[in-house]
Amino acid sequence: MYSVLARNHKTNQFQLLPFWQSIYLFLKGDHSEVAHTTTSHSRKTHRHHFNILYCNLWVDHNQKQVYLEPLRSQEQTVKHDTHFYNLAKVNSDTTYYPEIPLGSSANCPLQHLDKELQSGIRNIVEHTVDEKTKEILVAVSILLESPDRKSVLLTRRAKFMRTFPCVWVSIGGSYELSDGNLINTAIRETKEEIGVELNQKDLNLFAMWESVFPPRLSQGTPIRHHLILYTKATLTEEQMKSIKVQPEEIDAYTFLSEENVRRTLDSHTLFEDDEEFDGFEIEQKFKSQDEIQSEIEIRTRRTKFKLSQLQSVTQNSDELPLERISTANLFALNEWLKAKEKLHKL
């Protein structure tokens, strides 16, 4: 597994971050020059607050370590004239990415722990046999553009999934030892989830997200802590035609247009019931009435979904609605749009 290290603003040394440490709060520290902003993403029915902090990032694929360094305000300048941050090799094993936005939910439970709760989580972590609950895990998520770069792939997690069922997300997953490195993780996850093969040169990293599950303290003690590296790739026409989703994890997918992405992120937009978008739904049916012996037939059918299904509508601010775009993906989509706007200004 990859370890997450961050530069301590007091000692100026990189420090291994434990499971119970909020990455955002550690990097922010109490230094007034650390570049950070808080972005409110609100709707009439629900509110999302993104904490954003810009970092320099190093990924050491040989030592399996990720290094994060917060930018000082005087260092934060726009130096890049490309659509996304291309891979910049420091050496054969380490890749450097400058000025990458790190997003974190303002409701992240690790940002709201008192000393007693933090002590309790530390005790649980130190005595668990589950290696995945002993440290911060590194995962990748791949935002796939259509060939014309005017829409992006979103998949809906199957309703029987243990975490975030029925939530719309980009594809991705955690690093596994057999991957060798995080780039191969992105390639493997894309192949497994939608049957498309990517090349290393297709992938560009553009954002990071700190993910904690459960996402609210009201839903229980945190048992998973991830740093998600968001990468982007543009599909070819041939790859678009070869998409075949994994029914064990996905029950629907769509290429959401840039216009609908913007409207979904717009704090003043509340979709009407008759507003729809095109997509595909995955159906699983038994070929015979004998469910024990029968094979399962998988069908993909074109259908229409209501745009309101993408919005976070809930009556209780402490609860998250079942079907929606995940908060992490709202952040990533927002960064995708910002990068496109920069490109258009060149």
N, C-alpha and C positions, 0 to 999 in steps of 0.2 A: 504494500500500500504506500501511496505517497503521503508524506508528512507535510504539514503546513507550518511554516516559520514566518515570523514578522519582525520587522526592526523595532526594537524598543526605543521610544523617543527619548528616554532618560539615559540609557546606557549606550545608545547608538549601535547595539549589537543585535543580531538576529536571534530570536528566541522561539523555541518550539511551543506551539499553542496547544493547550489541553482541551479536551472535549467541552468543558463547561465555560470556556472563555469565548465571549463574543468577539469575533474577528473585527467587526466594525469598531466596537468600543476600544479594543486594544490599539488599533491603528490610529484612531482619532486621538486617544490619550487626552491630556489636558494642555497640549501645546497650541497656542493661539494661531500659529501659522500653518497648521495642518489644513490643507484645502478640503473643505467638506461643505456640502449643501444638503438641505432637506427639501425634497420635492413632494408636494402633496398631490396625490391623484385621487380626486373625489368624484362622487356621483351623487345624484339626488337620493339614492337609496343606500349607498354604502361608501365607505371611505378607505382609500389605501394611502399610506404614507411611506415613501421610499427615502431611506437615508442613502446618500451617495457620497463616496469618497474616492478620489482618484489616486491610483497606485502605479508604481513601476512593478513589474512582475518578472520573475525569473523562474523557469521550469527546468529543473535538473533531472533529465530522464535516466541518467546513470545511477545517481544516488537516491532517486525517487523522492525528491523534495521540491516543494513550491515555496518561493520566497516572495514576500510582499513588503513593499516600502511605500509609505504614504508620501505624496508630493507635498512640498512646502508651497505656500501660495505664490512666492516669487518665481518658483520653478515651473508653474503650470502655464504653459503656452501652447498654442496650436502650431505644431511643427509638421503636421502630416498632410499630404495632399493626395492621399489615396482613399479609396472607398472605405477600406477597413485596415487595421494594423496588420501588415504582413509579417511573417515570421522573420526574426532577425537573429541569426545564430551568433552566440557568444563564442561557443566552441562546438565540437561535434555532439556534445551531450546536453548542452544548456541552451535554451531559447530565451531571448529577452523581449518583453513586450512593454513599451513605454506608455504611460498615461492611460491605463485601462480603468474604466469606472467599476467600482465595487458597489453593488446595491445590497441593501438589507432592509427588511421590513421594520418599521418603527414599532410594530407589535411583536417583534422577535422575543421569545421568552427569555433568552439569555441576556437581553438588555434590561430586564426588569426583575432580576433576582436580588433578594436581600441576602445578607450573610448566612442566615439560617438555611434558606433554600439552596444556595450555592454549596454549602457544606454538605447538605443532604445528597445533592447530585454527585459531588465528588466521592462521597462514601459509596454510592451505588456503582459508579464507574469503576472505582478501584477494586471492588469485590465481584464484578461481573465476569463471567467466562466468555461473554460475547465480545469478540475482538472489534466488531463494528461499533460498539458503544464505548470503546476505550479511547478513541481519538477522533479528530476531525477527518472525515473521508473526503477524497477529491473525486468529483464526477464531471462529466462533460455533457453538454446539451448542444444539439446541432440545429440551427435555424436554416432551413432549406428554402431557397428562393426558386420560383418558377423560372424557366429560361429567359423570359422577358424582364425578370426582376421586379415585376409589378404585384406579386402576391407571395405569400409565405405559407409553408405547410404547418398545420396544426392538427394534432391527433387527440381524440378523446379517449381517456383511460377507461377501460372496461369497468362496469359497475361492481364487479366482484373483486376488484383490486383492493389490497389491504390498506394502501396509502393513496390518498387523493382519488377515490373512484369518481368517475364521470367528469373529471376536470380536463379542460383542453390545454395541451402542452406541446412543446416541440419534442422531438425524439431525443433519447439520450440515456445515460446510465452511469453506474460507478465503475471505476477502474478495477480490473481483475488481473491477478498475477500473470495469467496466460497472455494478456495483451502485450506485455513488454513495455509499452509506454502509453501515455494518454491519447496520442494521435491515433494509435491503433484501437483504443477504446471507442473513439468516435466512429472509426471505420466499421468496427464490429457491430456497434449498436445500430448503425444505419442499415447494415445488411440484415441483421436479425429482425428489426422492427418493420422495415418497409421493403426489404429485398433489393436494395440499391447498393451498388459498390462504388465507393468514393476513393479517390487517390489523396495522398498526403498533401499534394500541392493544391488541392481544391479547398482546403480548410484554412480559415483565417479567424483568429480569436479577436473578439471585440468587446466582451463584457464579462463580469463575474457576479455571482450572487451567493450570499450566505443563506443557507437553508437549514432550518431546524424543524424537526418533527417530534411531537405535534407542534403546529405553528402558534398555538396559544397556550399560556399556562393554565387557563381554565379547562383545557382539554387533556391535561395530564403532564407528568414530568417528561422532559425531553429525552428521547431514546436514540435519536439520530441527529448528526450534525455534519453538514456537507459544505464544501466550497465547490460551487458549480462554475466551470469554465464554459462560457458560451462561445461557440464557434459558428461560422457561417459558411455556406457553400451554395453555389448556383447549379441547379440541375440542368442537364441537357434534355432535348426533346426525347431522345431515346430512353434516358433514365426515367423521365416522367411516365412513359408508356409501360415501363417495367415494374412500377410500384405494385407490390403485393404485401399488404400489411399483416402483422402477426396478430391473429385473433385472440391469443392468450392474454394480450395486454391492451389491444386497441379494438374499439367497437365502432369507430367512425373517424373520418378524416376530411379535411378540406384544404384548399389553397385560398386563404383569406386575402382579399384584395387590399392593396395599400389604402384605398379610400375607407374600407370598413375597419382596417386597423386604426386609422386616425380617428374615426368616429367612436370606436370602442374606447380609445384612450381619452377622448374628449370628456372633460368633467361635466359638461352641460348636456351631453347627449343621453337621452333615455329612449331606447328603441321601442317603437310601437309593435303591437302583436302581429301585425301583418307584414313586417319587414323581414325579409328572408335572405339566405345565402345558399349557394349550391355546395353540395358535398356528397360524400359516400358513406353508407352505413353497412356494417358487416353483420350478416345474419348467420347464425349457426343452428342447423336443424338436424335431427336424427333422420336417417334415410328410411328407417322402418319404425314400427310402433314399439319394438323391443329395444328400449333405451340402453339396456345392459350390453347387448350383443351388437347393436347397430353402430355403423360408422357415422361420423358427424359430417354433414355436408356444409361447406362454407360458401356463402354467396356474398358478393359485393354489389350493392345496388345504388344507383344514383338517386339522391333525394334532396329535399330542401330542409334547412334548419332555420329556426327563428333566431334573428340576431340577438334577441333578448336572452337567449341561452348562454351567450358569452359574457353577460354582465353579472356583477355580484349583487344579487338582490336578496336581502335578508332583513328580518325584523329585529334581530338581536345583534348588537354590535360586537358581542363576545363570541358569536358563532360565524362560521364561514358557510356560505351557501354550497349546495351540493354541486350543481353544474355551473361552471364559470371558466374563464381563462385564469390560470394560476397567477398569483401575484408576481412570482419570479418571471413568468413569460410576459406579463404586462410591462415589467421593467425592461426586459430584453427587447421587446417590440418597440418600446419607446427609444431605446438606444439605436436600434436599426433605422428608425425614421430619422433620428438626428444625424446619423452617418450619411444617409441619402441626401439630406438637406445640405450638408457640407459639400458633398460631391457636386450638387447642382450649382453651387455658388462659385465653383472653380472655373 
